[in-house]
Amino acid sequence: MNSFRDAPIITYKSTPLGNEFATLAQDLRTAFPESYLLPRGLDFIACPDCAEQGGYYLAFENEDGVLWWQVGNIPEIWPEEIKPFMQKLITTMDQLPEN
């Protein structure tokens, strides 16, 4: 497998994180910039060289399937419409357990 996009499905841990993380997840869901990202599903955003520099993989899954985005890791080139969400995402990730 060369990429996360080659995986047939997204797999989740069988044991969810504790309730103390539910608020973090809900805050991210509320902040998700749907009007900007949903029309741009299955795309790279502000990611001129994701293959070499990496980025953030976002996936929005519902009964219709999965939309994904790969957002570059250079905040200065993020579209203004997603900057607040991306900053919240990074802050939230820092609060999650490592494993």
C-alpha positions in Angstrom: 0.0 0.0 0.0 1.6 3.3 -1.1 -1.0 5.7 0.4 -3.8 5.9 2.9 -6.1 6.3 -0.1 -5.2 2.8 -1.2 -6.8 1.3 1.9 -10.3 -0.1 1.1 -11.8 1.1 4.3 -11.0 3.3 7.3 -10.5 1.2 10.3 -11.2 2.3 13.8 -10.0 1.1 17.2 -12.4 -1.5 18.6 -12.4 0.4 22.0 -13.5 4.0 21.7 -11.7 6.8 23.6 -13.2 7.7 26.9 -16.1 10.2 27.3 -13.6 13.0 28.2 -12.7 13.1 24.5 -16.3 13.3 23.3 -16.4 17.1 23.7 -13.2 17.4 21.6 -14.8 15.4 18.8 -18.0 17.3 18.9 -16.1 20.6 18.8 -14.2 19.5 15.7 -17.4 18.3 14.0 -19.1 21.7 14.8 -16.1 23.6 13.4 -15.8 21.5 10.3 -16.0 23.9 7.3 -18.6 22.0 5.3 -19.4 24.7 2.9 -15.8 24.9 1.8 -14.7 21.3 2.0 -17.6 19.2 0.9 -17.7 20.6 -2.7 -13.9 19.9 -2.8 -14.0 16.3 -1.7 -11.4 13.8 -2.8 -8.8 16.5 -3.3 -5.6 18.0 -2.1 -5.8 21.5 -0.5 -2.8 23.8 0.0 -0.6 20.7 -0.5 1.9 21.5 -3.3 4.1 18.7 -2.3 2.2 16.3 -0.1 4.1 13.3 -1.4 7.4 14.7 0.1 6.2 16.9 2.9 3.1 15.1 4.1 0.0 16.7 5.3 -3.2 16.2 7.3 -5.7 13.5 6.1 -9.3 14.4 6.8 -12.2 12.0 6.1 -15.9 12.7 6.4 -17.8 9.4 6.5 -21.5 8.9 6.4 -24.1 6.5 5.0 -23.2 7.7 1.4 -19.5 6.8 1.7 -16.3 8.6 2.5 -15.0 12.0 1.3 -11.4 12.7 2.0 -9.0 15.6 1.7 -5.3 16.0 2.2 -4.4 19.4 3.6 -0.8 20.5 3.5 1.1 21.2 6.6 2.1 24.8 5.8 -0.5 27.0 7.6 0.6 30.1 5.7 -0.9 28.7 2.5 -4.1 27.3 3.9 -7.3 28.9 2.5 -8.8 31.4 5.0 -12.0 29.3 5.0 -10.2 26.3 6.7 -7.6 28.0 8.9 -9.7 28.1 12.1 -10.6 24.5 11.7 -7.1 23.3 10.9 -5.8 25.2 14.0 -8.5 23.6 16.1 -7.6 20.2 14.6 -3.9 20.5 15.5 -4.7 21.7 19.0 -7.1 18.8 19.5 -4.7 16.2 18.2 -2.2 17.4 20.8 -4.8 16.6 23.5 -5.3 13.0 22.3 -3.4 10.0 23.6 -0.6 8.7 21.5 -1.9 5.2 21.1 
